[in-house]
């Protein structure tokens, strides 16, 4: 997954994702297809510009031949034996990128809802979280928590 780091600093990726989502909502509820007219989509919702920035980010990740993402993306490109075009791979990655935000939001909402139904468990988890040092917890610290 993509770590937006939005709890620590402002993320341009997250801002673009939110702008694109808001634009798609506006387009789904619009009485006319204003985004089809040259310049009006840019004037009213900025969805095309946000999508272009996301596409540029995905293309840059595909072109990066170093690091962990290069290995994962190389496997994705090779998964179909080269049957997918670069544009299809980019479009699929953006779809996965956007879809991941909704599923994460729904999962978190349900987890918090069910946690709210069990106040004793909620207090235990809160106490466990309070025992952590201030700041960002490492993966090792989170893995060592007995409740979560």
PyMOL commands that set and color helices and strands:
alter all, ss='L'
color gray80, all
select helices_A, chain A and resi 12-29+34-36+40-44+47-63+67-79+86-116+119-130+139-143
alter helices_A, ss='H'
color red, helices_A
deselect
rebuild
show_as cartoon
